[in-house]
Amino acid sequence: MVSIAEKKQSGLFHIAGGEKISVFEFAKRIADVWGFDTSLLIPMSTKDLSEPATRPLATNLDITNAKSLLGYNPTPLNDSIQIIKEQYQLQ
């Protein structure tokens, strides 16, 4: 929000990571960084979840405006997970 105000921009800005990955891949990345056995993770399709509400298959946010107009540069996912791990282990 500070960047939006400082750069006198307006409009819709999505702030998210720069990678588009599946929930399964996200879980694998977390498990890898934390040293868990990724072979215990079982991939499944959305239709196999039997959720009561229909959900879109792709829910990625478009960060193009934030990158081009605000100079937003997301931290790589694995780096972010590592930062969280380090902060959590200190407490």
N, CA, C and O atoms as a CHARMM CRD file, in Angstrom:
* protein
*
  364
    1    1 MET  N      0.82700  -1.18300   0.00000 PROA 1      0.00000
    2    1 MET  CA     0.00000   0.00000   0.00000 PROA 1      0.00000
    3    1 MET  C      0.87300   1.24900   0.00000 PROA 1      0.00000
    4    1 MET  O      0.52500   2.25800  -0.61300 PROA 1      0.00000
    5    2 VAL  N      1.98700   1.17700   0.67800 PROA 2      0.00000
    6    2 VAL  CA     2.91000   2.31000   0.69600 PROA 2      0.00000
    7    2 VAL  C      3.41600   2.58600  -0.72100 PROA 2      0.00000
    8    2 VAL  O      3.47500   3.73800  -1.15100 PROA 2      0.00000
    9    3 SER  N      3.77800   1.52600  -1.44200 PROA 3      0.00000
   10    3 SER  CA     4.25400   1.70000  -2.82400 PROA 3      0.00000
   11    3 SER  C      3.17800   2.31300  -3.70900 PROA 3      0.00000
   12    3 SER  O      3.47000   3.16800  -4.54500 PROA 3      0.00000
   13    4 ILE  N      1.94100   1.88000  -3.52800 PROA 4      0.00000
   14    4 ILE  CA     0.83200   2.43300  -4.32400 PROA 4      0.00000
   15    4 ILE  C      0.70900   3.93100  -4.07400 PROA 4      0.00000
   16    4 ILE  O      0.56700   4.71400  -5.01300 PROA 4      0.00000
   17    5 ALA  N      0.76400   4.32500  -2.80800 PROA 5      0.00000
   18    5 ALA  CA     0.64700   5.74900  -2.46200 PROA 5      0.00000
   19    5 ALA  C      1.86200   6.53300  -2.95300 PROA 5      0.00000
   20    5 ALA  O      1.71200   7.59600  -3.55500 PROA 5      0.00000
   21    6 GLU  N      3.05900   6.01600  -2.70100 PROA 6      0.00000
   22    6 GLU  CA     4.27500   6.72200  -3.11300 PROA 6      0.00000
   23    6 GLU  C      4.36100   6.89700  -4.62400 PROA 6      0.00000
   24    6 GLU  O      4.84100   7.92100  -5.11000 PROA 6      0.00000
   25    7 LYS  N      3.89400   5.89600  -5.36500 PROA 7      0.00000
   26    7 LYS  CA     3.96100   5.95000  -6.82800 PROA 7      0.00000
   27    7 LYS  C      2.69600   6.55100  -7.44200 PROA 7      0.00000
   28    7 LYS  O      2.54100   6.61500  -8.66100 PROA 7      0.00000
   29    8 LYS  N      1.79900   6.98900  -6.55300 PROA 8      0.00000
   30    8 LYS  CA     0.54600   7.62900  -6.99600 PROA 8      0.00000
   31    8 LYS  C     -0.20400   6.77600  -8.02200 PROA 8      0.00000
   32    8 LYS  O     -0.64600   7.26200  -9.06300 PROA 8      0.00000
   33    9 GLN  N     -0.32800   5.49800  -7.69500 PROA 9      0.00000
   34    9 GLN  CA    -1.02400   4.55400  -8.55700 PROA 9      0.00000
   35    9 GLN  C     -2.42800   4.30200  -8.02000 PROA 9      0.00000
   36    9 GLN  O     -2.72100   4.58400  -6.85800 PROA 9      0.00000
   37   10 SER  N     -3.26100   3.78600  -8.85300 PROA 10     0.00000
   38   10 SER  CA    -4.59400   3.36000  -8.41900 PROA 10     0.00000
   39   10 SER  C     -4.97300   2.13800  -9.24900 PROA 10     0.00000
   40   10 SER  O     -4.37300   1.85900 -10.28700 PROA 10     0.00000
   41   11 GLY  N     -5.95700   1.43600  -8.77900 PROA 11     0.00000
   42   11 GLY  CA    -6.39300   0.25500  -9.49900 PROA 11     0.00000
   43   11 GLY  C     -6.30100  -0.97700  -8.63200 PROA 11     0.00000
   44   11 GLY  O     -6.17400  -0.89100  -7.41100 PROA 11     0.00000
   45   12 LEU  N     -6.36700  -2.11900  -9.27800 PROA 12     0.00000
   46   12 LEU  CA    -6.33900  -3.40400  -8.58600 PROA 12     0.00000
   47   12 LEU  C     -4.93600  -3.99400  -8.66400 PROA 12     0.00000
   48   12 LEU  O     -4.37100  -4.15300  -9.74600 PROA 12     0.00000
   49   13 PHE  N     -4.38700  -4.31700  -7.49600 PROA 13     0.00000
   50   13 PHE  CA    -3.05500  -4.91500  -7.42800 PROA 13     0.00000
   51   13 PHE  C     -3.12900  -6.19600  -6.61100 PROA 13     0.00000
   52   13 PHE  O     -3.50900  -6.17400  -5.44000 PROA 13     0.00000
   53   14 HSD  N     -2.76500  -7.30800  -7.23400 PROA 14     0.00000
   54   14 HSD  CA    -2.67800  -8.57800  -6.51900 PROA 14     0.00000
   55   14 HSD  C     -1.24000  -8.71500  -6.02100 PROA 14     0.00000
   56   14 HSD  O     -0.28500  -8.51600  -6.77100 PROA 14     0.00000
   57   15 ILE  N     -1.11100  -9.05600  -4.75200 PROA 15     0.00000
   58   15 ILE  CA     0.20900  -9.30300  -4.17300 PROA 15     0.00000
   59   15 ILE  C      0.25300 -10.77600  -3.78400 PROA 15     0.00000
   60   15 ILE  O     -0.48000 -11.21700  -2.89900 PROA 15     0.00000
   61   16 ALA  N      1.10200 -11.51500  -4.44300 PROA 16     0.00000
   62   16 ALA  CA     1.21200 -12.95800  -4.21000 PROA 16     0.00000
   63   16 ALA  C      2.59100 -13.39600  -4.67300 PROA 16     0.00000
   64   16 ALA  O      3.37800 -12.58900  -5.16800 PROA 16     0.00000
   65   17 GLY  N      2.87300 -14.66200  -4.50800 PROA 17     0.00000
   66   17 GLY  CA     4.13900 -15.21100  -4.97900 PROA 17     0.00000
   67   17 GLY  C      4.20600 -15.20900  -6.49400 PROA 17     0.00000
   68   17 GLY  O      3.19400 -15.03700  -7.17300 PROA 17     0.00000
   69   18 GLY  N      5.38500 -15.39800  -7.00700 PROA 18     0.00000
   70   18 GLY  CA     5.59200 -15.35900  -8.44600 PROA 18     0.00000
   71   18 GLY  C      5.40800 -16.68400  -9.16000 PROA 18     0.00000
   72   18 GLY  O      5.42400 -16.73400 -10.39000 PROA 18     0.00000
   73   19 GLU  N      5.23300 -17.76300  -8.39800 PROA 19     0.00000
   74   19 GLU  CA     5.10800 -19.08000  -9.01500 PROA 19     0.00000
   75   19 GLU  C      3.66000 -19.56200  -8.99500 PROA 19     0.00000
   76   19 GLU  O      2.92100 -19.30700  -8.04500 PROA 19     0.00000
   77   20 LYS  N      3.27500 -20.25200 -10.04200 PROA 20     0.00000
   78   20 LYS  CA     1.95100 -20.87200 -10.10500 PROA 20     0.00000
   79   20 LYS  C      2.14400 -22.36600  -9.93600 PROA 20     0.00000
   80   20 LYS  O      2.66300 -23.04300 -10.82400 PROA 20     0.00000
   81   21 ILE  N      1.71900 -22.87800  -8.77900 PROA 21     0.00000
   82   21 ILE  CA     1.91100 -24.30100  -8.48900 PROA 21     0.00000
   83   21 ILE  C      0.62200 -24.87800  -7.92000 PROA 21     0.00000
   84   21 ILE  O     -0.26300 -24.14400  -7.48200 PROA 21     0.00000
   85   22 SER  N      0.53300 -26.18400  -7.93300 PROA 22     0.00000
   86   22 SER  CA    -0.63300 -26.87500  -7.38700 PROA 22     0.00000
   87   22 SER  C     -0.53600 -26.94700  -5.86300 PROA 22     0.00000
   88   22 SER  O      0.52500 -26.71300  -5.28500 PROA 22     0.00000
   89   23 VAL  N     -1.64200 -27.26900  -5.23500 PROA 23     0.00000
   90   23 VAL  CA    -1.65000 -27.46900  -3.78600 PROA 23     0.00000
   91   23 VAL  C     -0.69900 -28.61200  -3.42500 PROA 23     0.00000
   92   23 VAL  O      0.01000 -28.54200  -2.42200 PROA 23     0.00000
   93   24 PHE  N     -0.68700 -29.65400  -4.24000 PROA 24     0.00000
   94   24 PHE  CA     0.21300 -30.78000  -4.00100 PROA 24     0.00000
   95   24 PHE  C      1.67200 -30.34000  -4.04900 PROA 24     0.00000
   96   24 PHE  O      2.45900 -30.69700  -3.17300 PROA 24     0.00000
   97   25 GLU  N      2.03300 -29.56700  -5.06700 PROA 25     0.00000
   98   25 GLU  CA     3.40800 -29.07400  -5.17500 PROA 25     0.00000
   99   25 GLU  C      3.74700 -28.16800  -3.99000 PROA 25     0.00000
  100   25 GLU  O      4.86900 -28.20500  -3.48400 PROA 25     0.00000
  101   26 PHE  N      2.79300 -27.36300  -3.54800 PROA 26     0.00000
  102   26 PHE  CA     2.99100 -26.49300  -2.39100 PROA 26     0.00000
  103   26 PHE  C      3.29600 -27.33900  -1.15300 PROA 26     0.00000
  104   26 PHE  O      4.21900 -27.03300  -0.39800 PROA 26     0.00000
  105   27 ALA  N      2.52100 -28.39500  -0.95300 PROA 27     0.00000
  106   27 ALA  CA     2.74000 -29.29000   0.18400 PROA 27     0.00000
  107   27 ALA  C      4.11800 -29.95100   0.09200 PROA 27     0.00000
  108   27 ALA  O      4.80700 -30.08800   1.10300 PROA 27     0.00000
  109   28 LYS  N      4.52200 -30.36000  -1.11200 PROA 28     0.00000
  110   28 LYS  CA     5.83500 -30.97600  -1.29500 PROA 28     0.00000
  111   28 LYS  C      6.95500 -30.00300  -0.95500 PROA 28     0.00000
  112   28 LYS  O      7.94100 -30.38400  -0.32300 PROA 28     0.00000
  113   29 ARG  N      6.80700 -28.75000  -1.37000 PROA 29     0.00000
  114   29 ARG  CA     7.83600 -27.74800  -1.07800 PROA 29     0.00000
  115   29 ARG  C      7.97800 -27.53700   0.42800 PROA 29     0.00000
  116   29 ARG  O      9.09000 -27.45900   0.95100 PROA 29     0.00000
  117   30 ILE  N      6.84300 -27.44500   1.12000 PROA 30     0.00000
  118   30 ILE  CA     6.87000 -27.27900   2.57700 PROA 30     0.00000
  119   30 ILE  C      7.54000 -28.48200   3.22300 PROA 30     0.00000
  120   30 ILE  O      8.40200 -28.33100   4.08900 PROA 30     0.00000
  121   31 ALA  N      7.14400 -29.67500   2.80100 PROA 31     0.00000
  122   31 ALA  CA     7.72600 -30.90200   3.35500 PROA 31     0.00000
  123   31 ALA  C      9.22700 -30.95400   3.10600 PROA 31     0.00000
  124   31 ALA  O      9.98700 -31.33700   3.99500 PROA 31     0.00000
  125   32 ASP  N      9.66400 -30.57500   1.91500 PROA 32     0.00000
  126   32 ASP  CA    11.09500 -30.57800   1.59400 PROA 32     0.00000
  127   32 ASP  C     11.88100 -29.65800   2.53000 PROA 32     0.00000
  128   32 ASP  O     12.89200 -30.06300   3.10400 PROA 32     0.00000
  129   33 VAL  N     11.41400 -28.43500   2.67600 PROA 33     0.00000
  130   33 VAL  CA    12.13000 -27.46200   3.50700 PROA 33     0.00000
  131   33 VAL  C     12.16800 -27.90800   4.96800 PROA 33     0.00000
  132   33 VAL  O     13.17400 -27.72300   5.65300 PROA 33     0.00000
  133   34 TRP  N     11.07400 -28.49100   5.43700 PROA 34     0.00000
  134   34 TRP  CA    11.00000 -28.91200   6.84100 PROA 34     0.00000
  135   34 TRP  C     11.60800 -30.30200   7.06000 PROA 34     0.00000
  136   34 TRP  O     11.70800 -30.75700   8.19900 PROA 34     0.00000
  137   35 GLY  N     12.01400 -30.98000   5.98000 PROA 35     0.00000
  138   35 GLY  CA    12.65800 -32.28100   6.10500 PROA 35     0.00000
  139   35 GLY  C     11.69600 -33.43800   6.32500 PROA 35     0.00000
  140   35 GLY  O     12.07900 -34.46400   6.88700 PROA 35     0.00000
  141   36 PHE  N     10.44400 -33.28200   5.88600 PROA 36     0.00000
  142   36 PHE  CA     9.47000 -34.36400   6.02400 PROA 36     0.00000
  143   36 PHE  C      9.53100 -35.29300   4.81100 PROA 36     0.00000
  144   36 PHE  O     10.01900 -34.90900   3.74800 PROA 36     0.00000
  145   37 ASP  N      9.04200 -36.48800   4.97900 PROA 37     0.00000
  146   37 ASP  CA     9.03400 -37.49600   3.92000 PROA 37     0.00000
  147   37 ASP  C      7.93800 -37.17200   2.90400 PROA 37     0.00000
  148   37 ASP  O      6.75300 -37.34500   3.19000 PROA 37     0.00000
  149   38 THR  N      8.33100 -36.70900   1.73300 PROA 38     0.00000
  150   38 THR  CA     7.35200 -36.32400   0.71400 PROA 38     0.00000
  151   38 THR  C      6.62800 -37.52200   0.10700 PROA 38     0.00000
  152   38 THR  O      5.58400 -37.36700  -0.52600 PROA 38     0.00000
  153   39 SER  N      7.18700 -38.71800   0.30200 PROA 39     0.00000
  154   39 SER  CA     6.52000 -39.90700  -0.24900 PROA 39     0.00000
  155   39 SER  C      5.20000 -40.19400   0.48200 PROA 39     0.00000
  156   39 SER  O      4.37700 -40.96900  -0.00500 PROA 39     0.00000
  157   40 LEU  N      5.00500 -39.57800   1.63600 PROA 40     0.00000
  158   40 LEU  CA     3.74700 -39.75500   2.37500 PROA 40     0.00000
  159   40 LEU  C      2.61200 -38.90900   1.79500 PROA 40     0.00000
  160   40 LEU  O      1.44300 -39.12600   2.11500 PROA 40     0.00000
  161   41 LEU  N      2.96200 -37.94800   0.94300 PROA 41     0.00000
  162   41 LEU  CA     1.95200 -37.10200   0.31400 PROA 41     0.00000
  163   41 LEU  C      1.34000 -37.84700  -0.87000 PROA 41     0.00000
  164   41 LEU  O      2.05000 -38.45500  -1.67000 PROA 41     0.00000
  165   42 ILE  N      0.03200 -37.79200  -0.96600 PROA 42     0.00000
  166   42 ILE  CA    -0.67900 -38.50300  -2.02900 PROA 42     0.00000
  167   42 ILE  C     -1.42000 -37.48600  -2.89100 PROA 42     0.00000
  168   42 ILE  O     -2.33300 -36.81600  -2.40700 PROA 42     0.00000
  169   43 PRO  N     -1.04000 -37.36200  -4.15800 PROA 43     0.00000
  170   43 PRO  CA    -1.75000 -36.41800  -5.02600 PROA 43     0.00000
  171   43 PRO  C     -3.15500 -36.92200  -5.32700 PROA 43     0.00000
  172   43 PRO  O     -3.38700 -38.12500  -5.44200 PROA 43     0.00000
  173   44 MET  N     -4.08400 -35.98500  -5.45300 PROA 44     0.00000
  174   44 MET  CA    -5.44400 -36.35700  -5.84600 PROA 44     0.00000
  175   44 MET  C     -6.04500 -35.22200  -6.66000 PROA 44     0.00000
  176   44 MET  O     -5.62700 -34.06900  -6.55100 PROA 44     0.00000
  177   45 SER  N     -7.00300 -35.55800  -7.45300 PROA 45     0.00000
  178   45 SER  CA    -7.64400 -34.54400  -8.28700 PROA 45     0.00000
  179   45 SER  C     -8.72600 -33.83000  -7.48200 PROA 45     0.00000
  180   45 SER  O     -9.22000 -34.35000  -6.48200 PROA 45     0.00000
  181   46 THR  N     -9.07500 -32.66100  -7.92500 PROA 46     0.00000
  182   46 THR  CA   -10.10600 -31.87400  -7.25700 PROA 46     0.00000
  183   46 THR  C    -11.42700 -32.62200  -7.21400 PROA 46     0.00000
  184   46 THR  O    -12.14300 -32.55600  -6.21500 PROA 46     0.00000
  185   47 LYS  N    -11.75900 -33.33000  -8.28000 PROA 47     0.00000
  186   47 LYS  CA   -13.04200 -34.05600  -8.31700 PROA 47     0.00000
  187   47 LYS  C    -13.10600 -35.15600  -7.25700 PROA 47     0.00000
  188   47 LYS  O    -14.19200 -35.51100  -6.79900 PROA 47     0.00000
  189   48 ASP  N    -11.95100 -35.69500  -6.86600 PROA 48     0.00000
  190   48 ASP  CA   -11.91700 -36.75000  -5.84700 PROA 48     0.00000
  191   48 ASP  C    -12.13600 -36.21900  -4.42700 PROA 48     0.00000
  192   48 ASP  O    -12.33600 -37.00200  -3.49900 PROA 48     0.00000
  193   49 LEU  N    -12.09900 -34.90900  -4.25700 PROA 49     0.00000
  194   49 LEU  CA   -12.27900 -34.32500  -2.92600 PROA 49     0.00000
  195   49 LEU  C    -13.73600 -34.31400  -2.47900 PROA 49     0.00000
  196   49 LEU  O    -14.01800 -34.21900  -1.28400 PROA 49     0.00000
  197   50 SER  N    -14.64600 -34.40800  -3.41500 PROA 50     0.00000
  198   50 SER  CA   -16.08700 -34.39500  -3.12700 PROA 50     0.00000
  199   50 SER  C    -16.48800 -33.20100  -2.26700 PROA 50     0.00000
  200   50 SER  O    -17.22000 -33.35500  -1.28900 PROA 50     0.00000
  201   51 GLU  N    -16.01500 -32.02300  -2.62700 PROA 51     0.00000
  202   51 GLU  CA   -16.37800 -30.81000  -1.89800 PROA 51     0.00000
  203   51 GLU  C    -17.80600 -30.40600  -2.24700 PROA 51     0.00000
  204   51 GLU  O    -18.24200 -30.60600  -3.38100 PROA 51     0.00000
  205   52 PRO  N    -18.53900 -29.84300  -1.29400 PROA 52     0.00000
  206   52 PRO  CA   -19.93500 -29.47700  -1.54900 PROA 52     0.00000
  207   52 PRO  C    -20.09100 -28.33700  -2.56400 PROA 52     0.00000
  208   52 PRO  O    -21.10000 -28.26900  -3.26400 PROA 52     0.00000
  209   53 ALA  N    -19.10300 -27.45100  -2.64500 PROA 53     0.00000
  210   53 ALA  CA   -19.18600 -26.32500  -3.57600 PROA 53     0.00000
  211   53 ALA  C    -18.21500 -26.53200  -4.73400 PROA 53     0.00000
  212   53 ALA  O    -17.12200 -27.06800  -4.54600 PROA 53     0.00000
  213   54 THR  N    -18.61100 -26.11200  -5.91700 PROA 54     0.00000
  214   54 THR  CA   -17.73500 -26.17000  -7.07900 PROA 54     0.00000
  215   54 THR  C    -16.67000 -25.08900  -6.94600 PROA 54     0.00000
  216   54 THR  O    -16.98000 -23.93400  -6.65400 PROA 54     0.00000
  217   55 ARG  N    -15.43900 -25.46100  -7.15800 PROA 55     0.00000
  218   55 ARG  CA   -14.33100 -24.52200  -7.03300 PROA 55     0.00000
  219   55 ARG  C    -13.58900 -24.43000  -8.36700 PROA 55     0.00000
  220   55 ARG  O    -13.50300 -25.41700  -9.09900 PROA 55     0.00000
  221   56 PRO  N    -13.05300 -23.24600  -8.68600 PROA 56     0.00000
  222   56 PRO  CA   -12.27500 -23.13400  -9.92300 PROA 56     0.00000
  223   56 PRO  C    -10.98200 -23.93800  -9.81800 PROA 56     0.00000
  224   56 PRO  O    -10.40800 -24.05800  -8.73600 PROA 56     0.00000
  225   57 LEU  N    -10.53000 -24.48400 -10.93600 PROA 57     0.00000
  226   57 LEU  CA    -9.30000 -25.27500 -10.92600 PROA 57     0.00000
  227   57 LEU  C     -8.06200 -24.39300 -10.78900 PROA 57     0.00000
  228   57 LEU  O     -7.08900 -24.78800 -10.14700 PROA 57     0.00000
  229   58 ALA  N     -8.09200 -23.22400 -11.37800 PROA 58     0.00000
  230   58 ALA  CA    -6.95500 -22.30000 -11.28800 PROA 58     0.00000
  231   58 ALA  C     -7.36000 -21.09300 -10.45100 PROA 58     0.00000
  232   58 ALA  O     -8.29400 -20.37100 -10.79800 PROA 58     0.00000
  233   59 THR  N     -6.65700 -20.88300  -9.35900 PROA 59     0.00000
  234   59 THR  CA    -6.97100 -19.74900  -8.48400 PROA 59     0.00000
  235   59 THR  C     -5.75600 -18.86000  -8.28500 PROA 59     0.00000
  236   59 THR  O     -5.62200 -18.20300  -7.25300 PROA 59     0.00000
  237   60 ASN  N     -4.87000 -18.84200  -9.27600 PROA 60     0.00000
  238   60 ASN  CA    -3.67100 -18.01700  -9.20000 PROA 60     0.00000
  239   60 ASN  C     -4.03200 -16.55000  -9.38000 PROA 60     0.00000
  240   60 ASN  O     -4.97000 -16.21500 -10.10300 PROA 60     0.00000
  241   61 LEU  N     -3.28000 -15.68400  -8.71700 PROA 61     0.00000
  242   61 LEU  CA    -3.47600 -14.24700  -8.85900 PROA 61     0.00000
  243   61 LEU  C     -2.51000 -13.69500  -9.90400 PROA 61     0.00000
  244   61 LEU  O     -1.36800 -14.14600 -10.00200 PROA 61     0.00000
  245   62 ASP  N     -2.96800 -12.72900 -10.67200 PROA 62     0.00000
  246   62 ASP  CA    -2.13900 -12.08400 -11.68900 PROA 62     0.00000
  247   62 ASP  C     -1.41900 -10.90600 -11.03700 PROA 62     0.00000
  248   62 ASP  O     -2.04900  -9.91100 -10.67800 PROA 62     0.00000
  249   63 ILE  N     -0.10300 -11.01800 -10.88400 PROA 63     0.00000
  250   63 ILE  CA     0.67400  -9.97200 -10.21300 PROA 63     0.00000
  251   63 ILE  C      1.37200  -9.03000 -11.20400 PROA 63     0.00000
  252   63 ILE  O      2.28500  -8.29600 -10.82400 PROA 63     0.00000
  253   64 THR  N      0.94900  -9.05100 -12.45300 PROA 64     0.00000
  254   64 THR  CA     1.57500  -8.23600 -13.49100 PROA 64     0.00000
  255   64 THR  C      1.56200  -6.75500 -13.13400 PROA 64     0.00000
  256   64 THR  O      2.59700  -6.09900 -13.24600 PROA 64     0.00000
  257   65 ASN  N      0.42900  -6.20900 -12.71000 PROA 65     0.00000
  258   65 ASN  CA     0.35500  -4.78900 -12.35500 PROA 65     0.00000
  259   65 ASN  C      1.28600  -4.44600 -11.21000 PROA 65     0.00000
  260   65 ASN  O      1.98000  -3.43100 -11.25700 PROA 65     0.00000
  261   66 ALA  N      1.30900  -5.27400 -10.19300 PROA 66     0.00000
  262   66 ALA  CA     2.18200  -5.00400  -9.04000 PROA 66     0.00000
  263   66 ALA  C      3.64800  -5.00500  -9.46300 PROA 66     0.00000
  264   66 ALA  O      4.42800  -4.17600  -8.99400 PROA 66     0.00000
  265   67 LYS  N      4.02500  -5.92600 -10.34200 PROA 67     0.00000
  266   67 LYS  CA     5.41400  -6.00100 -10.78500 PROA 67     0.00000
  267   67 LYS  C      5.77500  -4.81700 -11.68200 PROA 67     0.00000
  268   67 LYS  O      6.81700  -4.18700 -11.49700 PROA 67     0.00000
  269   68 SER  N      4.91900  -4.52000 -12.64400 PROA 68     0.00000
  270   68 SER  CA     5.27200  -3.49000 -13.62200 PROA 68     0.00000
  271   68 SER  C      5.06900  -2.06500 -13.10200 PROA 68     0.00000
  272   68 SER  O      5.87200  -1.18400 -13.41100 PROA 68     0.00000
  273   69 LEU  N      4.02600  -1.82200 -12.33100 PROA 69     0.00000
  274   69 LEU  CA     3.73900  -0.46100 -11.88500 PROA 69     0.00000
  275   69 LEU  C      4.31700  -0.12600 -10.51600 PROA 69     0.00000
  276   69 LEU  O      4.56800   1.04200 -10.21900 PROA 69     0.00000
  277   70 LEU  N      4.52800  -1.13300  -9.68600 PROA 70     0.00000
  278   70 LEU  CA     5.02200  -0.88700  -8.32900 PROA 70     0.00000
  279   70 LEU  C      6.44000  -1.38000  -8.10600 PROA 70     0.00000
  280   70 LEU  O      7.05500  -1.06400  -7.08700 PROA 70     0.00000
  281   71 GLY  N      6.96700  -2.15600  -9.05500 PROA 71     0.00000
  282   71 GLY  CA     8.29200  -2.72800  -8.87100 PROA 71     0.00000
  283   71 GLY  C      8.29300  -3.88600  -7.89000 PROA 71     0.00000
  284   71 GLY  O      9.32700  -4.22500  -7.31500 PROA 71     0.00000
  285   72 TYR  N      7.11800  -4.49600  -7.70200 PROA 72     0.00000
  286   72 TYR  CA     6.99500  -5.62900  -6.77300 PROA 72     0.00000
  287   72 TYR  C      7.81900  -6.80700  -7.27200 PROA 72     0.00000
  288   72 TYR  O      7.75200  -7.17000  -8.44600 PROA 72     0.00000
  289   73 ASN  N      8.59300  -7.39900  -6.37800 PROA 73     0.00000
  290   73 ASN  CA     9.42500  -8.54400  -6.70600 PROA 73     0.00000
  291   73 ASN  C      9.22900  -9.59100  -5.61900 PROA 73     0.00000
  292   73 ASN  O      9.85100  -9.50100  -4.56100 PROA 73     0.00000
  293   74 PRO  N      8.37500 -10.58300  -5.86000 PROA 74     0.00000
  294   74 PRO  CA     8.08800 -11.55900  -4.81000 PROA 74     0.00000
  295   74 PRO  C      9.29800 -12.41100  -4.44500 PROA 74     0.00000
  296   74 PRO  O     10.13600 -12.73300  -5.28700 PROA 74     0.00000
  297   75 THR  N      9.36300 -12.76100  -3.17800 PROA 75     0.00000
  298   75 THR  CA    10.39300 -13.67400  -2.69700 PROA 75     0.00000
  299   75 THR  C     10.08200 -15.06400  -3.23900 PROA 75     0.00000
  300   75 THR  O      8.92500 -15.48300  -3.20500 PROA 75     0.00000
  301   76 PRO  N     11.07800 -15.78700  -3.73500 PROA 76     0.00000
  302   76 PRO  CA    10.82100 -17.15200  -4.20700 PROA 76     0.00000
  303   76 PRO  C     10.19300 -18.01100  -3.10300 PROA 76     0.00000
  304   76 PRO  O     10.52300 -17.85900  -1.92700 PROA 76     0.00000
  305   77 LEU  N      9.29800 -18.90100  -3.48900 PROA 77     0.00000
  306   77 LEU  CA     8.53600 -19.69200  -2.52400 PROA 77     0.00000
  307   77 LEU  C      9.42800 -20.45400  -1.55200 PROA 77     0.00000
  308   77 LEU  O      9.20600 -20.39600  -0.34200 PROA 77     0.00000
  309   78 ASN  N     10.42700 -21.16300  -2.05500 PROA 78     0.00000
  310   78 ASN  CA    11.27900 -21.93600  -1.15200 PROA 78     0.00000
  311   78 ASN  C     11.99100 -21.03800  -0.14400 PROA 78     0.00000
  312   78 ASN  O     12.16800 -21.42400   1.01100 PROA 78     0.00000
  313   79 ASP  N     12.40000 -19.84600  -0.57100 PROA 79     0.00000
  314   79 ASP  CA    13.02200 -18.89300   0.35100 PROA 79     0.00000
  315   79 ASP  C     12.03400 -18.45700   1.42100 PROA 79     0.00000
  316   79 ASP  O     12.38700 -18.35500   2.59600 PROA 79     0.00000
  317   80 SER  N     10.79700 -18.19900   1.01600 PROA 80     0.00000
  318   80 SER  CA     9.76400 -17.78600   1.98100 PROA 80     0.00000
  319   80 SER  C      9.49600 -18.87500   3.00600 PROA 80     0.00000
  320   80 SER  O      9.36800 -18.59100   4.19700 PROA 80     0.00000
  321   81 ILE  N      9.41000 -20.11000   2.55400 PROA 81     0.00000
  322   81 ILE  CA     9.16900 -21.22800   3.47500 PROA 81     0.00000
  323   81 ILE  C     10.35000 -21.35900   4.44100 PROA 81     0.00000
  324   81 ILE  O     10.15600 -21.59900   5.63300 PROA 81     0.00000
  325   82 GLN  N     11.56000 -21.20400   3.93000 PROA 82     0.00000
  326   82 GLN  CA    12.75600 -21.28200   4.77700 PROA 82     0.00000
  327   82 GLN  C     12.75500 -20.17400   5.83000 PROA 82     0.00000
  328   82 GLN  O     13.10400 -20.42100   6.98400 PROA 82     0.00000
  329   83 ILE  N     12.36900 -18.96700   5.44900 PROA 83     0.00000
  330   83 ILE  CA    12.29300 -17.84300   6.39500 PROA 83     0.00000
  331   83 ILE  C     11.29300 -18.15700   7.50000 PROA 83     0.00000
  332   83 ILE  O     11.57200 -17.93100   8.67800 PROA 83     0.00000
  333   84 ILE  N     10.14000 -18.67400   7.12400 PROA 84     0.00000
  334   84 ILE  CA     9.12300 -19.03500   8.11600 PROA 84     0.00000
  335   84 ILE  C      9.66100 -20.11400   9.04400 PROA 84     0.00000
  336   84 ILE  O      9.47900 -20.03800  10.25900 PROA 84     0.00000
  337   85 LYS  N     10.31600 -21.10800   8.48300 PROA 85     0.00000
  338   85 LYS  CA    10.88200 -22.18600   9.29300 PROA 85     0.00000
  339   85 LYS  C     11.87700 -21.63800  10.30900 PROA 85     0.00000
  340   85 LYS  O     11.82800 -21.99700  11.48500 PROA 85     0.00000
  341   86 GLU  N     12.77100 -20.77900   9.86100 PROA 86     0.00000
  342   86 GLU  CA    13.79300 -20.20600  10.74700 PROA 86     0.00000
  343   86 GLU  C     13.14000 -19.37000  11.85500 PROA 86     0.00000
  344   86 GLU  O     13.56300 -19.44700  13.00900 PROA 86     0.00000
  345   87 GLN  N     12.12400 -18.57900  11.52400 PROA 87     0.00000
  346   87 GLN  CA    11.46100 -17.74500  12.52800 PROA 87     0.00000
  347   87 GLN  C     10.69900 -18.62500  13.52400 PROA 87     0.00000
  348   87 GLN  O     10.68700 -18.33700  14.72100 PROA 87     0.00000
  349   88 TYR  N     10.07500 -19.67400  13.04300 PROA 88     0.00000
  350   88 TYR  CA     9.28500 -20.55900  13.90700 PROA 88     0.00000
  351   88 TYR  C     10.21000 -21.30500  14.87800 PROA 88     0.00000
  352   88 TYR  O      9.86200 -21.47900  16.04600 PROA 88     0.00000
  353   89 GLN  N     11.34800 -21.73300  14.42100 PROA 89     0.00000
  354   89 GLN  CA    12.26400 -22.49900  15.26400 PROA 89     0.00000
  355   89 GLN  C     12.92600 -21.65200  16.34000 PROA 89     0.00000
  356   89 GLN  O     13.42300 -22.19500  17.32700 PROA 89     0.00000
  357   90 LEU  N     12.94400 -20.32900  16.17200 PROA 90     0.00000
  358   90 LEU  CA    13.53800 -19.46100  17.18400 PROA 90     0.00000
  359   90 LEU  C     12.63500 -19.23100  18.37500 PROA 90     0.00000
  360   90 LEU  O     13.10800 -18.80400  19.42900 PROA 90     0.00000
  361   91 GLN  N     11.35000 -19.50300  18.23800 PROA 91     0.00000
  362   91 GLN  CA    10.39700 -19.22500  19.31700 PROA 91     0.00000
  363   91 GLN  C     10.22000 -20.40400  20.22600 PROA 91     0.00000
  364   91 GLN  O      9.45100 -20.33300  21.18500 PROA 91     0.00000
